[in-house]
Amino acid sequence: MTATLDTLLAWAHSHPALTLGFVFVFGFFEYVFIVGIFLPAIPVMWSLGALCSLGALEFWPTLGLAALGALSGDTLGFFLGRHYGEKLFARRFFRERPGLLDRGRRFFQRHGGKGVITAHYLGPLRSLLPALAGAYGMRLPVFIGAAATGAMFWALGYLLPGLVLGASPGLAAEVTKRPAGRVLSVLIALGAPLLSALLSLV
């Protein structure tokens, strides 16, 4: 992991604009309709947080671009739902996963705008709820307010673990003695080479 992290640090220091561009693009695709279901947000975002703590990225621009990317992906999903309505959910992907669509519908109908916010932390639902909001006629200002709030909390919540551990080696050593901390460190260890591979495509 150390060698990979050193490579990441060197790349980010040499290409700050491209790295921040990647932050936006990753946030966008994390929330694009259906696509976001398959992206590994936790290890990548935690690794980006670690890069912030090590000085390779500025925290506030990283936070803002991740949230803006997520909001852009949310908004695209909303307009897809608004344009296509129920036809959007008649595709083979949903016919093969009826439970996912039923869960999303129940969640949206029960929570509305609050559901758009909290779905940012609910795995597969985060790229589905915006399309459902559009299909069910949620007003655009209400949706944008909820989606922007959720995107900001998502970016903050997913960057902070890596930021905290990367900022304090002593704290990292203490935390990783505990089961939850070991899981966190493993995810960052997995995320570093994954992030390195993604950045090599930029």
WOBEL-V557155 format. One record per residue. RES is the residue in one letter. OMEGA is omega in radians with two decimals (999 if undefined). BURIAL is b if it has 24 or more other ideal C-beta (glycine too) atoms within 12 Angstrom, else e. D_FIRST is the distance of its C-alpha to the first C-alpha in Angstrom with 1 decimal. Layout:
# WOBEL-V557155
res = [RES;RES]
omega = [OMEGA;OMEGA]
burial = [BURIAL;BURIAL]
d_first = [D_FIRST;D_FIRST]
This chain:
# WOBEL-V557155
res = [M;T;A;T;L;D;T;L;L;A;W;A;H;S;H;P;A;L;T;L;G;F;V;F;V;F;G;F;F;E;Y;V;F;I;V;G;I;F;L;P;A;I;P;V;M;W;S;L;G;A;L;C;S;L;G;A;L;E;F;W;P;T;L;G;L;A;A;L;G;A;L;S;G;D;T;L;G;F;F;L;G;R;H;Y;G;E;K;L;F;A;R;R;F;F;R;E;R;P;G;L;L;D;R;G;R;R;F;F;Q;R;H;G;G;K;G;V;I;T;A;H;Y;L;G;P;L;R;S;L;L;P;A;L;A;G;A;Y;G;M;R;L;P;V;F;I;G;A;A;A;T;G;A;M;F;W;A;L;G;Y;L;L;P;G;L;V;L;G;A;S;P;G;L;A;A;E;V;T;K;R;P;A;G;R;V;L;S;V;L;I;A;L;G;A;P;L;L;S;A;L;L;S;L;V]
omega = [-3.09;-3.14;3.13;3.13;3.08;3.11;3.11;-3.13;-3.13;-3.12;-3.12;3.10;-3.10;-3.07;-3.07;-3.11;3.12;3.13;3.10;3.05;3.09;3.12;3.12;-3.08;3.12;3.09;3.12;-3.08;3.07;-3.09;3.07;-3.10;-3.14;-3.08;-3.07;3.14;-3.00;-3.10;-3.09;-3.01;-2.98;-3.10;-3.13;-3.12;3.11;3.09;3.06;3.06;3.09;3.09;3.08;-3.10;-3.13;3.03;3.14;3.10;3.00;-3.02;-3.01;3.04;3.12;3.10;-3.09;-3.12;3.07;3.13;3.13;3.07;3.12;3.12;3.11;3.09;3.07;-3.06;3.07;3.11;3.12;-3.10;3.01;3.10;3.14;-3.07;-3.01;-3.13;-3.08;3.12;-3.12;-3.06;3.11;-3.09;-3.08;-3.12;-3.11;3.07;3.12;-3.12;-3.08;-3.13;-3.14;-3.12;3.12;3.12;3.12;-3.14;3.14;-3.11;-3.13;-3.11;-3.13;-2.97;3.10;-3.11;3.10;3.11;3.10;3.12;-3.02;-3.14;3.11;3.13;-3.01;2.98;-3.04;-3.09;-3.03;3.09;-3.14;-3.04;3.13;3.12;3.08;3.11;3.11;-3.12;-3.10;2.97;3.06;3.13;-3.06;3.14;3.11;3.14;-3.10;3.12;-3.13;-3.10;3.12;3.10;3.14;-3.12;-3.14;3.12;3.08;-3.12;-3.13;-3.10;-3.10;3.09;-3.00;-3.13;3.11;3.13;-3.09;-3.11;3.14;-3.08;-3.04;3.10;3.12;3.10;3.12;3.14;-3.13;-3.10;-3.07;3.00;-3.09;-3.09;-3.13;3.12;3.11;3.08;-3.14;-3.12;3.09;3.13;3.07;3.11;3.09;-3.08;-3.10;3.10;3.10;3.10;3.10;3.13;3.13;-3.14;3.13;3.11;-3.09;999]
burial = [e;e;e;b;b;e;e;b;b;e;b;b;e;e;e;b;e;e;b;b;b;b;b;b;b;b;b;b;b;b;b;b;b;b;b;b;b;e;b;b;b;b;b;b;b;b;b;b;b;b;b;b;b;b;e;b;b;b;b;e;e;b;b;b;b;b;b;b;b;b;b;b;b;b;b;b;b;b;b;b;b;b;e;e;e;e;e;b;b;e;e;e;e;b;e;e;e;e;e;b;b;e;e;b;b;e;b;b;e;e;e;e;b;e;b;b;b;b;b;b;e;b;b;b;b;b;b;b;b;b;b;b;b;b;b;b;e;b;e;e;e;e;b;b;e;b;b;b;b;b;b;b;b;b;b;b;b;b;b;b;b;b;b;b;b;b;e;e;e;e;e;b;e;e;b;e;e;e;e;e;e;e;e;b;b;e;b;b;b;e;b;b;b;b;b;b;e;b;b;e;e;e]
d_first = [0.0;3.8;5.5;5.1;6.0;8.5;9.8;10.4;12.1;14.1;15.2;16.2;18.1;19.8;20.7;21.3;24.1;22.3;19.3;21.9;23.8;20.9;20.8;24.5;24.3;21.6;23.8;26.8;25.7;24.3;28.0;29.9;32.3;30.8;27.8;25.9;26.2;23.7;20.9;17.8;18.5;16.7;13.0;13.8;16.0;14.0;11.2;14.3;15.5;12.5;13.3;16.8;16.4;14.7;17.7;16.4;18.7;21.9;21.9;25.5;25.4;22.2;24.0;27.2;25.9;23.9;27.1;29.4;27.5;27.8;31.5;32.2;30.8;32.9;35.9;35.7;35.7;38.6;40.7;40.0;41.4;44.3;45.2;44.9;45.6;45.6;45.4;41.7;41.1;43.3;40.7;39.5;36.0;37.9;40.6;37.9;36.4;39.5;37.9;35.4;38.2;40.5;37.9;37.3;41.0;41.8;39.1;40.3;44.0;43.4;41.3;42.1;40.5;38.6;37.1;35.8;34.0;32.6;31.6;28.7;27.0;28.4;26.2;28.5;31.4;29.8;30.5;33.8;35.6;36.2;38.0;40.0;41.0;42.3;44.1;45.7;47.0;45.1;46.3;43.9;43.9;43.2;40.3;38.8;39.1;37.4;34.6;33.9;33.7;31.4;29.1;28.8;28.1;25.5;23.6;24.0;23.0;19.9;18.6;19.6;17.1;14.1;16.5;17.7;14.5;13.1;16.6;17.0;14.7;17.8;18.2;14.6;15.2;18.6;17.7;15.1;18.0;19.8;19.4;19.1;16.4;14.4;14.9;13.8;10.5;9.9;11.2;8.9;5.8;8.3;9.5;7.0;7.5;11.0;11.8;10.9;13.2;15.8;16.0;16.6;19.7;21.1]
